[in-house]
Amino acid sequence: MEPNFFDSVYQVARLIPAGRVTSYGAIASYLGTKGSSRMVGYAMQASTAADPPVPAHRVVNRQGLLTAKFHFGGGLMQELLESEGVEVKEDQVQNFKEVFWDPAIELAL
């Protein structure tokens, strides 16, 4: 059975290494659905029920902002990222270009 879109998003998100982040758009682009970054966001929002778990805290917007932090309740998204060594100030990933993980590059054959 072919995986649905959310499952495909989760497969990519599970490959993001600790200490790195990617964007909704980068995942959408990698999956060949460049205009569907919002759908990737919906997938991340629904990922709490996914098994195995999905590190949704590693997916941020294209500027490195923690736009989904309210889904984690309080400062949990920031705490999870900081526990992996990602510096966050005022909901913004610091050194975004250095910690950005692009699946199109990292998962290239």
PyMOL commands that set and color helices and strands:
alter all, ss='L'
color gray80, all
select helices_A, chain A and resi 5-13+24-30+37-45+47-49+56-58+69-72+76-83+96-99+103-106
alter helices_A, ss='H'
color red, helices_A
select strands_A, chain A and resi 22-23+59-60+88-89+92-93
alter strands_A, ss='S'
color yellow, strands_A
deselect
rebuild
show_as cartoon
